[in-house]
């Protein structure tokens, strides 16, 4: 039988004889209970194909002709797309189907009395080779050699090597480079990560690795960097020549507070502290600059100390000292920067000044307003009569 896609007769010059079709292996796929591999030894597949010719014919048409001619129920998936030129002569139906499917990367399976032809699944890629890490940990010392290694992968291997829990800040996918030989673990990790732009700190029983923020346009600059962490409204920070306005912005972002800056806040700050309140933190970062802050409800205002809008008032009530004469006890540099009003009815003084001056006055008042030491003298008063003494007799 001759068959062409355009229903014309075609005879290929080179004939494909049956000797090339026998004994070719057929792929078998592990299937579920309702799917069986094809057994080409069944009588159905032993039917002979006397002669068939196909030239540049869609494989779906070839399968359809074979199915119709030899009584097969065959379903071929729509995504199977091939065009074949093929001459079959004196071969079994099984050999023909076996050859067509195998040579075109197809899979033939049996579902009851229906056969299904699909594309073979792509081969699984070989498992990646395990990377050999050059690191060693013993007796609290660590040695390692890293060159442009992924930071997360390197920290994971260091954690496995040392048995230490290490947590990396989210959204970090950088590389790390460094060489360490027999250094104490904590010192080595601190220096290694610091040189790569990260902060290594112990929190509880684990270590945290976080990126230094940079206040300068050149984010690779080792200076002008800072790290801030907030937890339960307490603040940990480490600042190295950090831009002041960047530090304030980061505090506002992490604590979700309303922060307004008056004017152009410039300058840098270097500090390291743990477990601070927000007011303590603001006092710390602003004390070395000509800036102050004022809290108004849930809003913080920050600007120059000379800005009258940022002045605050505070009433200091004395418990042990009398308010008269308290003003003479304040240093002159403090008195010149504040306004005082004595309130004798409450034995108190009202101060109007910038927040940093109020903080200094509070410290002075705390030192001065203490109980005055007193001396307690105990005396015994004895009342006696001289006549009573004369009446005392002694007997030998």
ZITALIN-V761065 format. One line per field, one symbol per residue. burial: # if it has 16 or more other ideal C-beta (glycine too) atoms within 10 Angstrom, else .. A space follows every 50 residues. Layout:
burial = ???
This chain:
burial = ..#......#.....#....#....#...........#.#....#...#. .####.#.##.##..##..#.#.#.#...#...#.####.########## ##...#####....####..............#.#.#...####.#..#. #..##.###.##.#...#.......#.#.#..#.#..###.###.##### #.....#########........#######....######.###.##### ##......#.#...#..##.#....#.#..######..#.####.....# ###.#.#..###.#.#....#.#..#...#....#..#........###. #.#########...#...............................
